[in-house]
């Protein structure tokens, strides 16, 4: 089962209506009204990313009160050794150590 967040911007004053309509879409399991750059965030599930895109995302994006929608598939964090022993997931993101680029090694941290 593949999950994705759908980040939704709406016309002014339309967030609640869009949230109610989004919640009725097949595959949408949870909807929240939020503040910030997006007005509504929906969680959707389907068998594949293609089904998420052609199903709930396309219906939400086609809503005339939606000014922008972004599909964000959920990745699964795994350690490198786990990828060899488990079935492959559609989105596997290996856990890696952070890399600092362009930072002098003698930086003391004082301003």
Secondary structure by P-SEA (a helix, b strand, c coil): cbbbbbbbbbccccaaaaaaaaaacccccbbbbbcccccbbbbbbcccaaaaaacaaaaaaacccccbbbbbbbbbbbcaaaaaccccccccccccccccccccccccccc
